[in-house]
């Protein structure tokens, strides 16, 4: 079997149609993960009883196990729970009406939440305590101080790590094929097996992912420049 | 879907899954060895600024950090035999495990090279100069002064890499390797107790990564005993332009992703 260079382009064009699915999974999991992570981080920093222990256990468990096991656990476990709850409450909801991509959304959000919680937490810890004290001294409430003073600085610090999390989730979204969601990876498998040209199809898929990753990096670099404007040194 | 939940299955699955832990750890160890060698080879041109090779290193690292490991697995599994066939090497008989270890090795190598590069560069140049000043040879200065310090900086990153690698090996089942995840899927479909088998799987991964982390943490403490403990001064919110060891460590992308060219 020879390497068919023109087929790489054909596969590439085919794969373009799957990019929205991949990006959607990434976007949903990153957004939901960010919210989960933010709550987890704040709860842990303020050492809220019970909740902070739960958050710690959650982060430890998720970070200590592969993303694939989360997806499989959710895929097999969630329907059982949903059906049991719905039967107990007499709701007419059936787990079979959850779309496949829903499992990917839920599971990847849980994964992203744990990783982002660590990123945000380290960002929050990097903000000087004096900032918070200054906010209090001019009469801000804790939520105000967090929202207006601490979080913007914390997010600026953790931006590079957040971008890595986004890239991690982009790469992780390839696992969605195990729950039969057709993302770039699954599409590559389909294109490859119908034409029996695996190498070419995966080369095209790799090229797309590489491009997307570089794009995310560039965007982050721009954003970082913008967001750190307040923090530059010098006199100009 | 499947049989009703029965927690006792989780326990009965433990020994069965643990029997394949060896394969998982073999993949991890094998790829660490390959990754270490590759990482060194890739890091050197960038450390010594060798013109053409340096660009190659950059592209290599960017590619392996910029594409998902799953895609890389398939790419090498299907692509490597065809490329090697062109130069007359027949790999069609090679076991799948070889491809898996090779791919994970090359993947980890990219991250390792970044780790090696960053930790060597993090050692203060004055240390080397001081070593020369007391009359050490270049080799002595490297093995006695630079290497121990670089190692200490690298350990936390290395620890993250090993754990990430362990978790990534769960994807080897896609090529049909019977490691822990593959075994868990088989157990699940044989007994129809999927949830129990995946819970057992997750717990084993958790224990293994926890142990790895603790062991490497101990190594870090041992290697860093010459450093002063972190002072409260590091609570500044400004991004440090020039910082201590820990800053540098934090600056190295320890998570997956990041493909800067």
Interface residues (C-beta under 8 A of the other chain):
Chain A: X1 X3 X60 X61 X63 X64 X65 X66 X67 X68 X69 X70 X72 X73 X76 X77 X79 X80 X115 X122 X125 X126 X127 X128 X129 X131 X153 X156 X157 X160 X161 X163 X164 X165 X166 X167 X168 X170 X171 X172 X174 X175 X185 X188 X189 X192 X198 X199 X202 X203 X205 X206 X209 X210 X213 X214 X217 X228 X231 X233
Chain B: X1 X2 X5 X62 X63 X65 X66 X67 X68 X69 X70 X71 X72 X74 X75 X78 X79 X82 X83 X163 X166 X167 X168 X169 X170 X171 X181 X185 X188 X194 X195 X198 X199 X201 X202 X205 X206 X209 X210 X235 X236 X237 X238 X239 X241 X250 X253 X255 X256 X257 X258 X259 X260 X261
